[in-house]
Amino acid sequence: MTYPGGGAYGEQSSVVTGDAVVLDLRPAGVATRMIALALDMTVQGVLLFALSLLVLRIGAGLDPAAAAAVQIGVTVLILVGYPTTFETLTRGRSLGKMALGLRVVGTDGSPERFRQALARALCAAVEIWTLTGIPALCSSLINRDGKRIGDFVAGTLVVEERAGRAPEGVIPMPPRLVEWAQGAEMSGLPPETAAMARQYVLRFSELTERSRYEMGTQIADLVASSVSPPPPPDTSPPEFLAAVLAERRRREEQKLAERQQGQWRSEPYTRQERR
């Protein structure tokens, strides 16, 4: 099923949000980012100092040129390699960002990639470490999203993570999709994808017309790659997502009820065995 200007059901969408909560994120404030940066710089400074002392002790008998090369390598490892590796493995969070509840995401809401983390780290070595952070501060103050130069180069944005949980609210089942939903296969739908769809449906009325269309089409394509068969041809993205989420909730509630009922039935036998 294809929407005008959108993708087709069954195709993998290229839109992937940061842990599927991009609709619940907002750009981080400059002050919060500065505190997180100060924490990260403190950690890097301690590591750099400790490794530098280690290099001095080990390289006491080395040629001065070799010792200098090792020292340069250690510096690059801490200033560039450390933040690049850490943010890549944690999907956009450094130690400072973890402490302040921040995360780096792509400008399209996707998780930070290795090349983006590397670009940010390389720029930070210049704009923050070499130029004492003045270019980064000026850029953050001028830009409404608080982006520093490294964010522009990498195509990233630092955002606040509120809780990473979907808001409360029950999503009703579209009546005309009840029969289709009950027979659909949804076991392959990842929890993070379902959470992203839930965010979209619950915040549908808060989005602009353009965002409703673009996000709806892209998220529906992503969900449809894990659901079969496809819905009726005239189903809109919000209807499709609502049907999937409502049926998914119904099945989970049914499993819970059956489990509780099974436990209740087994209690009399357990009591007799104890006697």
Secondary structure, DSSP 8 states (H G I E B T S, - for coil): -B-TTS-BTTS--S---GGG-GGGEEE--HHHHHHHHHHHHHHHHHHHHHHHHHHHHHGGGS-HHHHHHHHHHHHHIIIIIHHHHHHHHTTS--HHHHHHTEEEEETTS-B--HHHHHHHHHHHIIIIIISTTHHHHHHHHHSTT---HHHHHHTEEEEEE--S---S------GGGHHHHHH-B-TT--HHHHHHHHHHHHTGGGS-HHHHHHHHHHHHHHHHTTSBS---TT--HHHHHHHHHHHHHHHHHHHHHHHHHHHHHHHHHHHHHH-
